[in-house]
């Protein structure tokens, strides 16, 4: 087996575990809000397998919660890790679960290329995000993986509808 093949399989297994955790959070109407490398820890199971755990719910948001007091609403701030925040959040729009999926795409991009997703915010109509296979040609990233990452990083309406759909595409 080649190193590139082993790395792709490892990344896929870990991302599937992240997506499973997000699916459970999203079922409870909780958005993580900060999926990035420091918030995914990898531990060994008793059988010696790597297992990814999603941690740090410090920026998590529960949708549909009512306010408990009549205190003034705090100012709306954007929290998260630069390079992993969905563009709609940066634009000040109300995020949904697809914002977390953007962050998973950014995580995959980083794991496959060792680079963060390029910032194209200054000229979005003129610049595009290069596919992971272009940024890491030696990794021999299959087109199917490129397509999953790029769909996760696309405009919000073009992303996977939920974590289970993204996981299904990755399993296929």
N, C-alpha and C positions, 0 to 999 in steps of 0.2 A: 504494500500500500504506500502511496506517496504521502509526504507530509501535508501537501495541500488538501488531499482527500480527507485525511484524518482531521485536519483543522476545520474543514467545512462540516464534517459530521459532528464534531464537538460543538461548534457554534450552533448548529441546527438543534441539537439536543438541549442545550442550555436555553436557547430562545424559546423552544417549545415549553419549557418549564416556566419561563417568565410569562409567556402568554397564558398558561394555565392559571398562574397566580392572578394575573390581571383579569381573566374571565371571572374568577371568583369575586374579586373586588367589584368589578363592573356589575355583576348580578346583584350586589348589595347597593348599587348606585354610588359607589365610591370611585373617584378618579385619583390615581396615584399622584400625578402631576410632576414627577421628577425621576422618570426611568432614565438611568445613565449608569456607566460602569461602576461608580462607587456605591450605587444602591442595589447592586446585584452581587451577592456574595456566593462563592462556589465552595461547597464543603464536600468532603468524602462521606459516602454512605457507609454502613457497616460492611457492605460488599465491595467497597473500594471504588464505587462509581462516583463521578462528579455530579453534584446536585446543586442547582441554582436556587437561591432564595431571594425574593424581593424584600428589601428592607427600607427603612426610613420613610414613614408615612407623614413626615413633617409638613409636606406641602399638599397632602391629600385633601380632597374636597368631597363632601357628601352632598349629592344633588337631592333637591326636594326637602331639605331640612328647614324647619321654620325657625325664626329667631326666638330666643328665649327671653330677651329683655327689650326694653324700649331704648336702649343706648344707641347713640348714633352709629350708623354703618361705618366701619373703618374704610379708609381709602383703598381703592382697588389697586393692588400691586401685582406685578407679575413675578412669581417665584419659580425657580427652576435653575437648571444648569445650562449656561450658554452652549449652543451647538446641539442641544437635545430638546429644546422647547419648540413645540409646534408653531408655525407661523401665525395661525389664527389667534393663539394666545398672545403672541407678541403684538398683534394688531388690536388687542383689547377685547376680542370677542369672547363670548361665553364658551368654554370648551366642553366637549363631550368625550366619550370613550375613545374616539378616533384620535384625539390629541395624544393619548398614551400610546396609541399604535404608531403615530409618527415617531415618538421617542424610541419605540422598539426598533423601527427602521433605522433610526440614527445609531442605535446601539449595535445593530447588525453591521452597519456600514463601518463603524469603528472597529469592531472585532475582526472583520474581514480585511480591512485595508490598513489598520492602525492609524487612520486619519479621521478627523471629525468631518461631518458633512460641510462642504464649503458654504460660506455665507454669501448668498446671492441677493440679499435684501436691498442692496443699493441699486441694482439693475436687474430685477427679476424677469423682465421681458427680453433682456438681451443675453442673460447668462442662464445656464442650466446646470443642474447637478450631474456630474459625470457618474456613470454607473460604477459600482464597486470593481467590476472586472477591468475597467479602464484605469482605475486608480491603483490596482494591485494586479498587474498582468501576470506576474509569476505565481499567483495563487490559483490560477485556472478556475475561476468562479463560473459555474454553469449559468447559462442564460436564465434558467428558471429561478435561481437564487437572485440574480440581478433584478428580475421582474418583480419578485416579492419585495425586495428592499425599495425599489423605485416606486412601487405602488404605495407602500407605507409612507414614503416621503412626498407623495404627490399632493395635489390640492385636496382639501378635506372631503369633498364629495366623491373623489375618485379613489379614496383609500378603502381598505377592507372595512366592512360594516361593523365588525366586532372582532374580538381576540380569537374566538373560535374559528371564524372564517380565515383569518391569517394563519392560524395553526394548521388548519386543513390544507391550505395551499402549500405550506412548508412540508407537511407530511407527504403530500403528493410528489 
